[in-house]
Amino acid sequence: MRFVVLMVRVMALALAFWAVVSRADCALVTGTCRGFNLFSYFTIHSTILLILAVLLATFHAAVSRAEPVWLTVFRAVATTYMVVSGAVFTVLLANAELFGHLFLVPPSSKVLHFVLPVYAVADFLVGPYRNRLRWSTVWVAMIFPVLWALYTLVRGRLVDWYPYFFLDPHVVGGYHAVGMYALGLSGFILLVALGVVATSRVPLLWGAPVGQHKPVEPLQPSGNRTKSQPSR
C-alpha cells in the first residue's frame, strides 16, 4: 500500500509541475503576460505549496514510518488552499456572465483548479502517517492568505493590476466592498480548514502516526503486582 501511495504522489508531483510550467508559458515563452502578475495568483501559490508538501511527505514516507506534526500541518494548510482555489474558480466560472468576465480554461488550468484539489483531499485522507491535529491549526491556515491579501492590495495599488476582480477597488466599488469580499473568503477558508483538520482526526486506514497509540504493558503475576504511579 505504501508503494502505491508513493507512486501516485510521484505522478501527482509531475502533473502539478507540468501544470505550473504550462501556465507560465505566457511569461516565459510567448511573452503575452507578465511573470510577476502570473505568480501573484493565489492558485499558483497554493499549487507550489502543495508540491512542497507532497514532496516532503513522499520523502518521509519513503525513508521512515513517521511523519512530523509540522508536516501534517503543512499538508493540511496546502490542502485547504487548493480546495479554496478550486471552489472559488468554479463559482467564478459558473457565474462568468454575471461577473462580466470571460474565463479561458486550458488543460493546465483544469488540472490546477479541478484535478489537484481533489487529489490533495484524497492524499490527505488516505495518505499514511498523518498526525491528529489540534483544532487551533485552523488559525494557522489564515496566516498566508492574510499576507497574500496585503501583498496583493499594496502591489495592485502600485501597478494598477489585481489578480482577481473582487480585490480591485475600482471594479467592486471601493475598499469597503473589497473588505466584504475578503471577509467572506476568510470565513470560507476557516470553514474548509476546519473540515481538513476534522479529517485528520478520522482514524487512519493504515500507518498509524507515532505517539497515537501507547504500548500496552504486560500483565504481571498477581503475587508480584506492583502499584503503578498515575501517568502525568
LUMVEXVO-634018 format. One record per residue: residue in one letter; x, y, z of N, C-alpha, C, O in turn. Coordinates in steps of 0.001 Angstrom, whole numbers, m for minus. Example, Ala and Ser with C-alpha at 12.3 -4.5 7.8 and 13.67 -1.06 7.14 Angstrom:
BEGIN
('A',(13190,m5690,7800),(12300,m4500,7800),(13200,m3300,7800),(14236,m3319,8465))
('S',(12850,m2250,7080),(13670,m1060,7140),(12900,30,7870),(13409,1138,8039))
***
This chain:
BEGIN
('M',(830,m1206,0),(0,0,0),(866,1258,0),(569,2227,m699))
('R',(1941,1231,793),(2809,2397,837),(3445,2665,m522),(3598,3818,m925))
('F',(3815,1598,m1228),(4415,1749,m2558),(3429,2404,m3514),(3814,3255,m4316))
('V',(2161,2016,m3435),(1139,2607,m4309),(993,4097,m4028),(932,4903,m4956))
('V',(938,4466,m2746),(817,5881,m2384),(2013,6676,m2892),(1855,7785,m3403))
('L',(3201,6113,m2751),(4407,6802,m3204),(4381,7014,m4720),(4745,8088,m5198))
('M',(3959,6011,m5470),(3896,6134,m6927),(2854,7162,m7352),(3086,7944,m8274))
('V',(1713,7159,m6682),(670,8142,m7000),(1162,9552,m6688),(877,10491,m7430))
('R',(1894,9697,m5596),(2423,11016,m5248),(3444,11498,m6276),(3467,12679,m6623))
('V',(4274,10600,m6757),(5258,10979,m7778),(4541,11438,m9043),(4933,12434,m9651))
('M',(3494,10720,m9443),(2733,11119,m10630),(2017,12441,m10420),(1945,13260,m11336))
('A',(1481,12658,m9211),(801,13913,m8908),(1788,15078,m8930),(1455,16165,m9402))
('L',(2995,14855,m8423),(4019,15893,m8451),(4383,16268,m9885),(4530,17446,m10210))
('A',(4523,15266,m10726),(4848,15528,m12129),(3724,16299,m12809),(3982,17223,m13580))
('L',(2485,15928,m12530),(1340,16612,m13127),(1243,18054,m12648),(980,18958,m13441))
('A',(1456,18273,m11346),(1385,19625,m10800),(2498,20501,m11363),(2268,21663,m11700))
('F',(3698,19947,m11463),(4816,20705,m12023),(4534,21074,m13476),(4797,22201,m13896))
('W',(4000,20127,m14241),(3652,20407,m15637),(2619,21526,m15734),(2737,22410,m16582))
('A',(1607,21489,m14868),(542,22495,m14915),(1092,23890,m14634),(722,24849,m15311))
('V',(1977,24011,m13635),(2545,25322,m13310),(3417,25831,m14453),(3329,26998,m14834))
('V',(4255,24958,m14997),(5125,25359,m16105),(4302,25742,m17330),(4632,26699,m18030))
('S',(3231,24994,m17588),(2378,25300,m18733),(1702,26648,m18576),(1577,27397,m19545))
('R',(1268,26964,m17370),(637,28264,m17125),(1651,29394,m17242),(1297,30533,m17547))
('A',(2926,29063,m16993),(3970,30089,m17066),(4446,30335,m18488),(5282,31210,m18715))
('D',(3930,29580,m19447),(4352,29762,m20840),(4120,31188,m21329),(4911,31726,m22104))
('C',(3033,31789,m20869),(2715,33135,m21354),(3775,34151,m20938),(3960,35171,m21601))
('A',(4465,33868,m19843),(5515,34781,m19381),(6897,34351,m19846),(7735,35187,m20183))
('L',(7133,33028,m19861),(8473,32530,m20149),(8708,32269,m21632),(9851,32303,m22089))
('V',(7640,32007,m22396),(7805,31622,m23801),(7198,32648,m24746),(7907,33247,m25554))
('T',(5897,32850,m24648),(5206,33722,m25606),(5311,35199,m25259),(5184,36053,m26137))
('G',(5543,35513,m23975),(5642,36904,m23571),(4332,37658,m23599),(4322,38885,m23702))
('T',(3216,36932,m23508),(1895,37566,m23555),(1379,37976,m22177),(296,38552,m22075))
('C',(2124,37693,m21133),(1729,38126,m19798),(2976,38396,m18974),(4068,37938,m19312))
('R',(2808,39134,m17905),(3927,39459,m17040),(4106,38366,m15992),(3141,37911,m15378))
('G',(5354,37955,m15798),(5632,36888,m14857),(5198,37204,m13437),(4665,36345,m12735))
('F',(5433,38456,m13016),(5054,38828,m11659),(3543,38784,m11485),(3051,38455,m10406))
('N',(2806,39113,m12540),(1349,39026,m12467),(898,37577,m12358),(35,37242,m11545))
('L',(1495,36713,m13192),(1113,35308,m13177),(1350,34684,m11811),(502,33951,m11302))
('F',(2498,34975,m11221),(2829,34382,m9933),(2282,35177,m8750),(2742,35032,m7617))
('S',(1292,36018,m9038),(564,36684,m7962),(m780,36030,m7701),(m1488,36408,m6768))
('Y',(m1136,35047,m8525),(m2404,34347,m8325),(m2311,33399,m7138),(m1311,32706,m6949))
('F',(m3363,33384,m6352),(m3418,32524,m5172),(m3335,31055,m5569),(m2766,30244,m4838))
('T',(m3899,30708,m6724),(m3865,29319,m7182),(m2439,28847,m7422),(m2085,27724,m7062))
('I',(m1615,29703,m8032),(m222,29328,m8295),(524,29122,m6983),(1262,28149,m6829))
('H',(331,30039,m6041),(977,29896,m4738),(516,28614,m4040),(1325,27890,m3459))
('S',(m789,28342,m4101),(m1327,27143,m3456),(m732,25882,m4055),(m408,24936,m3337))
('T',(m588,25872,m5384),(m34,24698,m6050),(1433,24495,m5675),(1868,23364,m5458))
('I',(2182,25564,m5601),(3591,25457,m5203),(3702,24912,m3779),(4560,24075,m3497))
('L',(2839,25384,m2886),(2836,24868,m1516),(2455,23393,m1493),(3023,22615,m727))
('L',(1488,23004,m2336),(1098,21594,m2400),(2254,20738,m2908),(2493,19648,m2389))
('I',(2967,21221,m3913),(4116,20482,m4437),(5155,20255,m3340),(5676,19150,m3193))
('L',(5453,21300,m2575),(6421,21167,m1489),(5925,20195,m418),(6693,19374,83))
('A',(4645,20289,m69),(4088,19422,968),(4108,17961,537),(4493,17089,1316))
('V',(3695,17689,m701),(3674,16305,m1186),(5100,15771,m1344),(5363,14598,m1078))
('L',(6007,16631,m1774),(7398,16218,m1920),(7984,15807,m575),(8641,14770,m476))
('L',(7753,16608,459),(8251,16287,1796),(7568,15044,2357),(8213,14206,2987))
('A',(6261,14927,2127),(5533,13758,2620),(6022,12486,1934),(6123,11437,2569))
('T',(6324,12577,646),(6843,11429,m89),(8194,11000,467),(8452,9808,633))
('F',(9048,11965,752),(10364,11664,1308),(10239,10974,2662),(10900,9964,2904))
('H',(9396,11509,3548),(9262,10930,4877),(8636,9536,4812),(9023,8644,5566))
('A',(7674,9351,3915),(7040,8040,3798),(8002,7006,3226),(7871,5814,3504))
('A',(8964,7457,2430),(9914,6537,1805),(11025,6116,2759),(11486,4976,2709))
('V',(11458,7029,3630),(12627,6728,4470),(12269,6369,5905),(13118,5870,6643))
('S',(11032,6613,6311),(10662,6305,7693),(9180,6002,7763),(8444,6147,6787))
('R',(8768,5579,8935),(7345,5311,9166),(6759,6334,10126),(5873,6020,10922))
('A',(7252,7537,10046),(6758,8600,10920),(6668,9895,10129),(7504,10167,9267))
('E',(5665,10677,10423),(5520,11994,9813),(5478,13028,10929),(4617,12942,11804))
('P',(6390,14009,10925),(6369,15023,11981),(5076,15829,11951),(4445,15980,10904))
('V',(4699,16335,13096),(3440,17071,13203),(3445,18296,12284),(2434,18612,11656))
('W',(4592,18984,12212),(4650,20181,11379),(4358,19866,9919),(3809,20702,9202))
('L',(4723,18660,9470),(4460,18286,8081),(2973,18013,7870),(2419,18370,6830))
('T',(2333,17389,8837),(888,17187,8731),(171,18525,8697),(m794,18698,7953))
('V',(644,19478,9506),(64,20829,9477),(269,21471,8109),(m648,22080,7556))
('F',(1472,21333,7571),(1787,21892,6253),(882,21284,5178),(353,22002,4330))
('R',(708,19963,5218),(m164,19292,4261),(m1607,19756,4406),(m2309,19939,3412))
('A',(m2045,19945,5644),(m3423,20398,5881),(m3635,21803,5326),(m4669,22087,4721))
('V',(m2659,22673,5533),(m2764,24048,5045),(m2779,24069,3514),(m3602,24756,2908))
('A',(m1866,23314,2893),(m1820,23269,1430),(m3115,22696,862),(m3617,23182,m152))
('T',(m3651,21679,1500),(m4923,21096,1055),(m6046,22116,1156),(m6883,22215,259))
('T',(m6066,22868,2236),(m7084,23911,2409),(m7027,24925,1275),(m8056,25276,697))
('Y',(m5839,25390,963),(m5695,26404,m83),(m6099,25863,m1451),(m6705,26586,m2241))
('M',(m5777,24612,m1744),(m6154,24037,m3029),(m7672,23915,m3147),(m8236,24201,m4203))
('V',(m8325,23496,m2086),(m9778,23378,m2106),(m10424,24749,m2293),(m11371,24895,m3067))
('V',(m9914,25738,m1590),(m10455,27097,m1711),(m10257,27621,m3132),(m11175,28204,m3710))
('S',(m9073,27420,m3694),(m8789,27887,m5051),(m9738,27241,m6050),(m10305,27921,m6905))
('G',(m9909,25929,m5941),(m10801,25234,m6857),(m12244,25661,m6716),(m12944,25833,m7714))
('A',(m12699,25836,m5475),(m14088,26222,m5243),(m14370,27633,m5757),(m15393,27870,m6399))
('V',(m13464,28568,m5473),(m13663,29950,m5922),(m13656,30027,m7443),(m14477,30725,m8037))
('F',(m12730,29313,m8069),(m12668,29322,m9532),(m13939,28731,m10131),(m14435,29227,m11143))
('T',(m14470,27674,m9517),(m15695,27054,m10010),(m16864,28031,m9935),(m17678,28103,m10856))
('V',(m16947,28781,m8838),(m18019,29777,m8689),(m17872,30876,m9734),(m18856,31277,m10357))
('L',(m16656,31361,m9929),(m16423,32411,m10921),(m16740,31914,m12328),(m17312,32645,m13137))
('L',(m16371,30686,m12613),(m16611,30128,m13937),(m18101,29931,m14197),(m18584,30182,m15301))
('A',(m18816,29484,m13185),(m20252,29247,m13340),(m21040,30545,m13469),(m22138,30558,m14025))
('N',(m20474,31639,m12953),(m21165,32935,m12980),(m20399,33957,m13808),(m20436,35151,m13510))
('A',(m19703,33495,m14848),(m18869,34384,m15666),(m19680,35507,m16291),(m19233,36653,m16313))
('E',(m20869,35195,m16801),(m21695,36218,m17430),(m22171,37242,m16410),(m22246,38435,m16703))
('L',(m22487,36774,m15225),(m22949,37682,m14183),(m21855,38655,m13781),(m22116,39838,m13564))
('F',(m20609,38146,m13679),(m19492,38992,m13289),(m18932,39797,m14463),(m18130,40710,m14264))
('G',(m19348,39464,m15671),(m18872,40205,m16828),(m17440,39891,m17206),(m16728,40751,m17722))
('H',(m17008,38643,m16949),(m15640,38243,m17261),(m15657,36989,m18125),(m16526,36129,m17977))
('L',(m14698,36897,m19017),(m14526,35719,m19852),(m13367,34893,m19320),(m12249,35393,m19202))
('F',(m13626,33625,m18999),(m12598,32759,m18442),(m12185,31716,m19475),(m13016,30956,m19972))
('L',(m10900,31689,m19790),(m10344,30656,m20643),(m9813,29541,m19742),(m9087,29801,m18782))
('V',(m10179,28306,m20058),(m9802,27181,m19194),(m9004,26171,m20017),(m9562,25181,m20490))
('P',(m7706,26412,m20192),(m6863,25432,m20884),(m6654,24198,m20005),(m6998,24216,m18823))
('P',(m6093,23125,m20571),(m5877,21890,m19784),(m5102,22118,m18493),(m5427,21521,m17466))
('S',(m4076,22977,m18530),(m3296,23220,m17317),(m4146,23864,m16230),(m3975,23567,m15047))
('S',(m5056,24740,m16623),(m5935,25387,m15652),(m6925,24386,m15057),(m7256,24461,m13873))
('K',(m7392,23458,m15877),(m8282,22416,m15362),(m7572,21558,m14322),(m8156,21179,m13307))
('V',(m6311,21259,m14590),(m5538,20479,m13622),(m5374,21253,m12317),(m5562,20698,m11234))
('L',(m5025,22534,m12423),(m4784,23349,m11232),(m6039,23541,m10391),(m5973,23521,m9162))
('H',(m7180,23727,m11045),(m8390,24102,m10311),(m9343,22950,m10007),(m10184,23058,m9115))
('F',(m9217,21848,m10744),(m10154,20748,m10549),(m9477,19444,m10121),(m9915,18801,m9167))
('V',(m8416,19057,m10820),(m7782,17770,m10552),(m6979,17800,m9254),(m7152,16934,m8395))
('L',(m6106,18792,m9110),(m5227,18837,m7935),(m5978,19045,m6621),(m5591,18441,m5621))
('P',(m7038,19873,m6567),(m7778,19955,m5303),(m8370,18615,m4865),(m8346,18273,m3683))
('V',(m8902,17857,m5836),(m9453,16540,m5496),(m8338,15616,m5012),(m8504,14890,m4032))
('Y',(m7206,15649,m5705),(m6083,14813,m5287),(m5601,15197,m3889),(m5325,14324,m3066))
('A',(m5498,16503,m3617),(m4997,16958,m2317),(m5855,16409,m1177),(m5330,15954,m161))
('V',(m7167,16452,m1350),(m8067,15927,m322),(m7897,14416,m178),(m7832,13897,936))
('A',(m7826,13709,m1317),(m7688,12254,m1279),(m6373,11842,m620),(m6340,10909,182))
('D',(m5293,12541,m961),(m3994,12198,m383),(m3973,12454,1118),(m3419,11662,1880))
('F',(m4577,13562,1541),(m4591,13859,2976),(m5449,12849,3727),(m5164,12516,4877))
('L',(m6501,12361,3072),(m7413,11440,3739),(m6835,10035,3867),(m6955,9411,4922))
('V',(m6206,9530,2803),(m5754,8136,2808),(m4246,7991,2937),(m3754,6875,3102))
('G',(m3489,9105,2864),(m2043,9022,2983),(m1620,8512,4352),(m2319,8727,5342))
('P',(m481,7839,4410),(m49,7234,5672),(590,8221,6636),(1129,9251,6231))
('Y',(519,7885,7928),(1322,8510,8973),(945,9948,9313),(1713,10631,9992))
('R',(m203,10424,8866),(m567,11782,9259),(m886,11786,10756),(m1253,10761,11330))
('N',(m738,12948,11367),(m987,13091,12798),(m2368,13680,13059),(m2967,14313,12190))
('R',(m2850,13463,14254),(m4117,14032,14696),(m3861,15491,15079),(m3123,15757,16027))
('L',(m4456,16425,14362),(m4167,17848,14549),(m5081,18481,15587),(m6214,18046,15794))
('R',(m4567,19506,16224),(m5361,20294,17157),(m6319,21188,16378),(m6039,21556,15238))
('W',(m7428,21532,16982),(m8388,22409,16319),(m7810,23798,16082),(m8238,24501,15167))
('S',(m6847,24195,16898),(m6232,25509,16733),(m5451,25627,15432),(m5095,26732,15023))
('T',(m5178,24489,14771),(m4482,24516,13489),(m5268,25317,12458),(m4702,25839,11498))
('V',(m6574,25407,12668),(m7423,26178,11741),(m6897,27597,11575),(m6919,28138,10470))
('W',(m6427,28202,12655),(m5958,29589,12585),(m4632,29703,11847),(m4324,30752,11283))
('V',(m3842,28627,11846),(m2586,28646,11096),(m2866,28833,9606),(m2089,29465,8891))
('A',(m3986,28276,9149),(m4346,28371,7734),(m4652,29795,7297),(m4733,30061,6098))
('M',(m4824,30714,8234),(m5150,32097,7870),(m3909,32962,7682),(m4009,34073,7162))
('I',(m2751,32477,8091),(m1547,33313,8056),(m1182,33704,6629),(m1036,34888,6326))
('F',(m1037,32718,5759),(m625,33021,4386),(m1671,33832,3628),(m1291,34793,2959))
('P',(m2967,33506,3687),(m3949,34323,2969),(m3932,35793,3379),(m4103,36675,2537))
('V',(m3726,36059,4668),(m3666,37454,5112),(m2459,38162,4516),(m2569,39286,4026))
('L',(m1294,37492,4561),(m83,38088,3973),(m240,38266,2466),(179,39281,1908))
('W',(m844,37280,1810),(m1046,37368,355),(m1988,38519,9),(m1754,39247,m956))
('A',(m3047,38684,791),(m4004,39763,535),(m3347,41138,694),(m3577,42038,m112))
('L',(m2530,41290,1737),(m1834,42562,1936),(m880,42839,776),(m830,43956,260))
('Y',(m125,41820,370),(785,41968,m774),(12,42344,m2032),(433,43228,m2778))
('T',(m1117,41679,m2271),(m1901,41917,m3478),(m2470,43328,m3509),(m2448,43982,m4551))
('L',(m2976,43797,m2384),(m3567,45136,m2348),(m2507,46219,m2500),(m2721,47202,m3210))
('V',(m1365,46046,m1838),(m293,47039,m1951),(274,47049,m3358),(437,48111,m3958))
('R',(575,45872,m3888),(1125,45791,m5245),(102,46275,m6276),(455,46961,m7235))
('G',(m1160,45912,m6070),(m2196,46344,m7007),(m2316,47849,m7083),(m2547,48406,m8157))
('R',(m2160,48511,m5947),(m2228,49970,m5926),(m1030,50584,m6650),(m1140,51654,m7248))
('L',(119,49896,m6592),(1329,50421,m7220),(1355,50196,m8730),(1772,51077,m9482))
('V',(912,49029,m9171),(995,48687,m10599),(m357,48732,m11295),(m445,48521,m12504))
('D',(m1405,49007,m10535),(m2768,49092,m11080),(m3188,47777,m11748),(m3717,47773,m12860))
('W',(m2946,46682,m11060),(m3375,45363,m11548),(m3645,44457,m10358),(m2874,44413,m9399))
('Y',(m4764,43732,m10440),(m5157,42812,m9378),(m5465,41449,m9998),(m6076,41389,m11065))
('P',(m5057,40364,m9358),(m5278,39039,m9940),(m6750,38636,m9999),(m7137,37821,m10837))
('Y',(m7566,39201,m9118),(m8990,38864,m9080),(m9797,40143,m8999),(m9430,41081,m8292))
('F',(m10898,40173,m9728),(m11680,41408,m9806),(m12235,41839,m8462),(m12398,43034,m8216))
('F',(m12532,40871,m7574),(m13138,41230,m6295),(m12136,41864,m5327),(m12511,42287,m4234))
('L',(m10865,41931,m5728),(m9874,42641,m4925),(m9532,44005,m5519),(m8727,44747,m4956))
('D',(m10136,44327,m6637),(m9882,45605,m7303),(m10911,46630,m6841),(m12081,46528,m7211))
('P',(m10510,47607,m6049),(m11481,48588,m5540),(m12143,49403,m6644),(m13254,49895,m6449))
('H',(m11500,49561,m7789),(m12094,50316,m8893),(m13224,49548,m9551),(m14111,50147,m10160))
('V',(m13204,48230,m9437),(m14221,47393,m10081),(m15409,47136,m9163),(m16558,47183,m9601))
('V',(m15131,46863,m7884),(m16207,46469,m6971),(m16798,47632,m6196),(m17771,47457,m5464))
('G',(m16217,48829,m6349),(m16821,49988,m5696),(m16146,50439,m4424),(m16818,50932,m3518))
('G',(m14841,50287,m4328),(m14103,50805,m3178),(m13579,49716,m2259),(m13893,48535,m2409))
('Y',(m12763,50157,m1296),(m12137,49207,m381),(m13132,48599,604),(m12887,47531,1165))
('H',(m14252,49283,810),(m15280,48710,1680),(m15818,47414,1062),(m15995,46416,1761))
('A',(m16075,47434,m238),(m16551,46227,m922),(m15464,45157,m944),(m15752,43972,m775))
('V',(m14213,45574,m1154),(m13102,44617,m1114),(m13053,43939,253),(m12845,42730,354))
('G',(m13250,44739,1302),(m13245,44186,2655),(m14352,43170,2871),(m14155,42169,3559))
('M',(m15514,43423,2287),(m16621,42484,2427),(m16310,41159,1717),(m16583,40081,2244))
('Y',(m15737,41261,517),(m15321,40045,m190),(m14256,39291,616),(m14311,38069,751))
('A',(m13286,40047,1147),(m12210,39427,1917),(m12754,38748,3171),(m12283,37679,3558))
('L',(m13744,39369,3799),(m14340,38784,4995),(m15050,37475,4662),(m14944,36496,5400))
('G',(m15770,37469,3551),(m16454,36259,3139),(m15481,35136,2800),(m15705,33981,3162))
('L',(m14402,35481,2103),(m13396,34476,1759),(m12680,33959,2999),(m12347,32777,3085))
('S',(m12445,34851,3957),(m11806,34425,5205),(m12660,33393,5930),(m12152,32392,6435))
('G',(m13964,33652,5973),(m14863,32689,6597),(m14863,31351,5875),(m14926,30293,6501))
('F',(m14792,31411,4551),(m14764,30170,3767),(m13467,29403,4000),(m13486,28179,4131))
('I',(m12339,30115,4054),(m11059,29465,4327),(m11087,28774,5687),(m10626,27641,5819))
('L',(m11625,29451,6692),(m11720,28850,8025),(m12605,27615,8012),(m12307,26621,8674))
('L',(m13692,27679,7257),(m14611,26541,7186),(m13935,25339,6530),(m14067,24211,7005))
('V',(m13210,25585,5433),(m12504,24489,4760),(m11403,23933,5657),(m11230,22718,5754))
('A',(m10656,24829,6316),(m9594,24386,7223),(m10167,23541,8357),(m9556,22560,8781))
('L',(m11333,23925,8838),(m11990,23149,9896),(m12305,21743,9412),(m12133,20770,10146))
('G',(m12773,21643,8163),(m13062,20327,7614),(m11806,19482,7436),(m11828,18275,7677))
('V',(m10707,20117,7013),(m9462,19381,6823),(m8917,18892,8158),(m8469,17751,8270))
('V',(m8955,19751,9167),(m8483,19352,10500),(m9354,18218,11047),(m8847,17283,11666))
('A',(m10663,18307,10814),(m11561,17231,11247),(m11196,15922,10552),(m11276,14851,11155))
('T',(m10794,16010,9278),(m10374,14819,8540),(m9140,14179,9175),(m9009,12955,9198))
('S',(m8225,15028,9696),(m7016,14486,10324),(m7332,13695,11583),(m6512,12897,12036))
('R',(m8504,13908,12147),(m8884,13218,13368),(m9663,11933,13096),(m10039,11214,14022))
('V',(m9902,11652,11806),(m10523,10386,11421),(m9463,9293,11489),(m8336,9520,11049))
('P',(m9778,8119,12022),(m8779,7041,12110),(m8181,6712,10755),(m8890,6636,9751))
('L',(m6869,6519,10735),(m6169,6181,9505),(m6544,4786,9025),(m6788,3881,9823))
('L',(m6586,4630,7706),(m6808,3310,7141),(m5603,2410,7378),(m5738,1194,7512))
('W',(m4419,3027,7429),(m3187,2277,7677),(m2100,3277,8046),(m2219,4469,7765))
('G',(m1027,2776,8686),(99,3638,9034),(m218,4606,10146),(m155,5817,9936))
('A',(m558,4114,11327),(m883,4981,12452),(304,5857,12809),(1433,5367,12832))
('P',(86,7155,13093),(1189,8043,13409),(1841,7720,14735),(1224,7132,15623))
('V',(3098,8113,14857),(3838,7872,16082),(3204,8647,17226),(2860,9818,17071))
('G',(3050,7992,18379),(2522,8666,19544),(1021,8588,19671),(478,9015,20690))
('Q',(312,8049,18658),(m1134,7999,18759),(m1584,6843,19636),(m2594,6937,20334))
('H',(m826,5749,19596),(m1173,4588,20397),(m47,4302,21389),(1112,4179,20992))
('K',(m371,4199,22647),(619,3896,23669),(795,2388,23757),(m171,1640,23606))
('P',(2038,1932,24005),(2256,488,24135),(1547,m70,25361),(1450,589,26396))
('V',(1057,m1285,25227),(338,m1934,26320),(1339,m2655,27201),(2125,m3466,26712))
('E',(1321,m2367,28501),(2242,m3011,29431),(1793,m4442,29691),(599,m4696,29846))
('P',(2729,m5375,29742),(2362,m6771,30011),(1791,m6929,31406),(2190,m6224,32334))
('L',(848,m7865,31552),(243,m8122,32855),(1246,m8821,33756),(1975,m9706,33309))
('Q',(1285,m8429,35015),(2195,m9029,35973),(1459,m10096,36777),(246,m10005,36963))
('P',(2174,m11090,37247),(1534,m12109,38103),(895,m11459,39308),(1379,m10447,39815))
('S',(m202,m12050,39766),(m965,m11436,40858),(m150,m11303,42125),(m370,m10375,42903))
('G',(807,m12230,42355),(1585,m12178,43588),(2647,m11113,43581),(3091,m10663,44637))
('N',(3064,m10700,42388),(4151,m9728,42294),(3680,m8406,41708),(4497,m7627,41218))
('R',(2417,m8145,41748),(1877,m6931,41146),(2323,m5717,41945),(2170,m5680,43166))
('T',(2852,m4761,41282),(3312,m3538,41929),(2318,m2424,41678),(1551,m2452,40716))
('K',(2347,m1481,42530),(1454,m341,42421),(2008,627,41394),(3137,1103,41515))
('S',(1220,909,40403),(1674,1802,39326),(1419,3242,39701),(439,3579,40366))
('Q',(2319,4066,39260),(2167,5511,39501),(1241,6097,38461),(1291,5699,37298))
('P',(400,7030,38852),(m505,7646,37868),(293,8393,36817),(1291,9047,37120))
('S',(m163,8286,35569),(518,9000,34475),(274,10463,34554),(m773,10916,35016))
('R',(1251,11208,34096),(1144,12666,34150),(1145,13209,32757),(1062,14422,32568))
***
